[in-house]
Amino acid sequence: MSADLSSSYKTVWEHAQRVCAPTHAIAVRLLSHRPAMEGFYTDPRRMADDVTNNDHDGMTGCYWMAGPVSLDLLARADNKMLVTSKDSRLSAVDTDVLFRPSITLDIDPIRKAGISSTDSEHERAILKAYDIATTLSEWYQWPGPTIIDSGNGAHLRWDVRLENTPDSTALVKAVLHKAASMFDDDYVQIDKQVFNPSRIFRIPGTVARKGENLPSRPWRVSRVLVQGEAL
């Protein structure tokens, strides 16, 4: 399966419109078997163009940093992608994040590392995401989250506004650990490591490419299933 850029562009463009703003920059990271690429964006059209134009079979994934960063970082790569490396100091880090705009649960089927999920594993993770969203809404009066099919599993994202402080990091970490203790089972688990401010997540509308694209473990296009409310 290859990326259908014409069909994914609308989803990437809608996501870019939601996250880009003139007050901050959004970090985008494109990972591949060759050197990775990274850029900083305020322009949603240029972000959508660059992401979809580079979302090809040589890429393993297209990601965005949920935490917006200072406009100063545009001086590294102004609304464009550049090749990065460990020594280039192009990437944003935790201290660059201005605030936390969301809390995300990353729900993944349990399987060997570096491979895509099977259809049944994928479906089980999506169903688990809906179950978690319903439980938190009915039992704890949380608003409905944005539900995203990540390509192999699911993301639940609640829009919030938290300062980027050690206390907020501790809060997000506690939320992830509590959710994992409530909802993990023998088949699906919540990633407890995605609590740091500069964490990246797959951009909706791009292709999840883990391992070989096999009929039993295919690549898939990530997509927004439900658009959520603010917390």
C-alpha positions as CSV (number, residue, x, y, z in Angstrom):
1,M,0.0,0.0,0.0
2,S,1.4,3.4,-0.9
3,A,0.4,6.8,0.3
4,D,-2.5,8.4,-1.6
5,L,-1.3,12.0,-1.4
6,S,-4.4,13.4,-3.0
7,S,-6.7,11.7,-0.5
8,S,-4.5,12.4,2.5
9,Y,-3.8,16.0,1.7
10,K,-7.2,17.2,3.0
11,T,-6.6,15.5,6.4
12,V,-3.1,16.9,6.7
13,W,-4.3,20.4,5.7
14,E,-7.2,20.4,8.2
15,H,-4.8,19.3,10.9
16,A,-2.3,22.0,9.9
17,Q,-5.0,24.7,10.1
18,R,-5.9,23.6,13.6
19,V,-2.4,23.7,15.0
20,C,-0.6,26.5,13.1
21,A,-0.9,30.1,14.4
22,P,1.0,33.4,14.0
23,T,1.9,33.4,17.7
24,H,4.0,30.2,17.7
25,A,5.7,27.7,15.5
26,I,4.9,24.0,15.0
27,A,7.8,21.6,14.8
28,V,7.5,18.9,12.1
29,R,9.8,15.9,11.9
30,L,9.9,13.5,9.0
31,L,11.7,10.2,9.8
32,S,13.2,7.9,7.2
33,H,15.9,5.3,6.6
34,R,18.0,8.1,5.2
35,P,18.7,11.3,7.2
36,A,15.6,12.7,8.9
37,M,14.1,16.1,8.0
38,E,12.7,18.8,10.3
39,G,11.1,22.2,10.0
40,F,9.1,24.8,11.9
41,Y,5.8,26.2,10.6
42,T,3.4,29.0,11.0
43,D,1.9,28.6,7.5
44,P,-0.6,25.6,7.4
45,R,-0.5,25.5,3.6
46,R,3.2,25.2,3.4
47,M,3.2,22.6,6.3
48,A,0.6,20.5,4.4
49,D,2.5,20.8,1.1
50,D,5.8,19.8,2.6
51,V,4.4,16.9,4.6
52,T,2.4,15.3,1.8
53,N,5.1,15.9,-0.8
54,N,7.6,14.0,1.4
55,D,5.3,11.3,2.5
56,H,6.6,8.5,0.2
57,D,7.8,5.0,0.6
58,G,11.2,6.2,1.8
59,M,9.7,7.7,4.9
60,T,8.9,5.7,8.0
61,G,6.7,8.4,9.4
62,C,5.7,12.1,9.4
63,Y,5.3,13.6,12.9
64,W,4.4,16.9,14.6
65,M,5.4,18.1,18.1
66,A,2.2,18.7,20.0
67,G,3.8,21.5,22.1
68,P,4.1,24.7,20.1
69,V,7.5,26.4,20.2
70,S,8.9,29.9,20.0
71,L,8.8,31.8,16.7
72,D,12.6,32.2,17.2
73,L,13.0,28.7,16.0
74,L,11.9,29.8,12.5
75,A,15.4,31.0,12.2
76,R,16.5,27.3,12.0
77,A,14.1,26.3,9.2
78,D,11.4,28.9,8.3
79,N,8.3,27.1,7.0
80,K,10.4,24.5,5.2
81,M,12.1,21.1,5.8
82,L,15.8,20.7,6.2
83,V,17.9,17.6,6.6
84,T,18.8,17.1,10.3
85,S,21.3,15.0,12.3
86,K,22.3,14.5,15.9
87,D,24.9,17.2,15.5
88,S,22.8,19.8,13.6
89,R,20.9,21.1,16.7
90,L,17.9,21.7,14.5
91,S,15.4,19.7,16.6
92,A,13.3,21.4,19.3
93,V,13.6,20.1,22.9
94,D,11.5,20.2,26.0
95,T,12.6,23.6,27.1
96,D,11.6,25.1,23.7
97,V,7.9,24.3,24.2
98,L,5.8,27.3,25.1
99,F,2.9,25.5,26.7
100,R,1.0,22.1,26.6
101,P,-2.1,22.3,24.3
102,S,-3.2,18.7,24.9
103,I,-3.0,15.5,26.8
104,T,-2.7,12.4,24.5
105,L,-3.1,8.7,25.3
106,D,-1.2,6.6,22.8
107,I,-2.9,3.2,22.6
108,D,-1.0,0.5,20.8
109,P,-1.5,-3.3,20.3
110,I,1.1,-5.4,21.9
111,R,3.4,-6.9,19.3
112,K,7.0,-7.3,18.3
113,A,8.9,-4.0,17.8
114,G,9.4,-2.5,14.3
115,I,6.4,-4.1,12.6
116,S,2.9,-3.0,11.7
117,S,-0.2,-4.3,13.5
118,T,-2.4,-6.9,12.0
119,D,-6.0,-6.0,11.1
120,S,-7.3,-7.7,14.2
121,E,-4.7,-6.0,16.4
122,H,-5.4,-2.6,14.8
123,E,-9.2,-3.0,15.3
124,R,-8.7,-4.1,18.9
125,A,-6.8,-0.9,19.7
126,I,-9.4,1.3,18.0
127,L,-12.2,-0.4,20.0
128,K,-10.1,0.1,23.2
129,A,-9.8,3.8,22.4
130,Y,-13.6,4.2,22.1
131,D,-14.0,2.2,25.3
132,I,-11.6,4.5,27.2
133,A,-13.3,7.7,25.8
134,T,-16.7,6.4,26.9
135,T,-15.5,5.4,30.3
136,L,-13.8,8.7,31.1
137,S,-16.8,10.6,29.9
138,E,-19.4,8.6,31.7
139,W,-17.5,7.9,35.0
140,Y,-15.4,11.1,35.3
141,Q,-17.3,13.6,33.2
142,W,-14.3,14.2,30.8
143,P,-15.4,15.8,27.5
144,G,-15.1,13.7,24.4
145,P,-11.5,13.5,23.0
146,T,-10.4,13.7,19.5
147,I,-10.0,10.0,18.4
148,I,-7.3,9.3,15.9
149,D,-6.5,6.1,14.0
150,S,-2.7,6.3,14.2
151,G,-2.3,3.6,11.5
152,N,-1.3,0.8,13.9
153,G,-3.3,1.8,17.0
154,A,-5.1,4.9,18.3
155,H,-4.6,8.3,19.9
156,L,-7.0,10.0,22.3
157,R,-6.3,13.7,22.5
158,W,-7.9,16.2,24.9
159,D,-7.3,19.9,24.3
160,V,-6.1,21.7,27.4
161,R,-3.9,24.6,28.2
162,L,-1.1,23.8,30.7
163,E,2.1,25.8,31.3
164,N,5.3,23.9,30.4
165,T,6.5,23.3,34.0
166,P,7.8,20.4,36.0
167,D,4.4,20.2,37.8
168,S,2.5,19.9,34.5
169,T,4.9,17.2,33.3
170,A,4.3,15.3,36.5
171,L,0.6,15.7,36.1
172,V,0.6,14.3,32.5
173,K,2.9,11.5,33.6
174,A,0.5,10.6,36.4
175,V,-2.5,10.6,34.0
176,L,-0.8,8.2,31.7
177,H,0.2,5.8,34.5
178,K,-3.3,5.9,36.0
179,A,-4.9,5.3,32.6
180,A,-2.6,2.4,31.9
181,S,-3.4,0.8,35.3
182,M,-7.1,1.1,34.4
183,F,-7.2,0.1,30.8
184,D,-4.1,-2.0,29.8
185,D,-4.9,-5.7,29.1
186,D,-3.1,-8.7,27.5
187,Y,-3.5,-7.3,24.0
188,V,-3.4,-3.5,24.1
189,Q,-1.4,-1.0,26.2
190,I,-1.1,2.7,26.8
191,D,2.4,4.1,26.2
192,K,3.4,5.6,29.5
193,Q,6.5,7.3,28.0
194,V,4.8,10.1,26.0
195,F,4.6,12.6,28.9
196,N,7.5,15.0,27.9
197,P,6.5,18.4,26.4
198,S,8.4,17.8,23.1
199,R,6.9,14.4,22.3
200,I,6.0,13.9,18.7
201,F,2.9,12.1,17.2
202,R,2.0,11.0,13.8
203,I,0.4,13.6,11.6
204,P,-3.2,12.5,10.7
205,G,-3.5,11.8,7.0
206,T,0.0,10.4,6.6
207,V,1.1,6.8,6.2
208,A,2.3,4.6,9.1
209,R,5.2,2.5,7.7
210,K,6.6,0.1,10.2
211,G,8.6,-2.8,8.8
212,E,7.6,-4.4,5.5
213,N,4.3,-3.7,3.9
214,L,2.8,-7.3,4.1
215,P,-0.8,-8.4,3.6
216,S,-0.8,-9.7,7.1
217,R,0.7,-6.5,8.6
218,P,-0.1,-3.7,6.1
219,W,0.9,0.0,6.1
220,R,-2.1,2.3,6.7
221,V,-3.1,5.9,6.4
222,S,-3.7,7.6,9.8
223,R,-7.0,9.5,10.1
224,V,-9.2,11.5,12.5
225,L,-12.2,9.4,13.5
226,V,-13.8,11.9,15.9
227,Q,-13.1,15.5,16.5
228,G,-13.2,16.2,20.2
229,E,-14.1,19.0,22.6
230,A,-11.9,21.1,24.9
231,L,-11.2,19.8,28.4
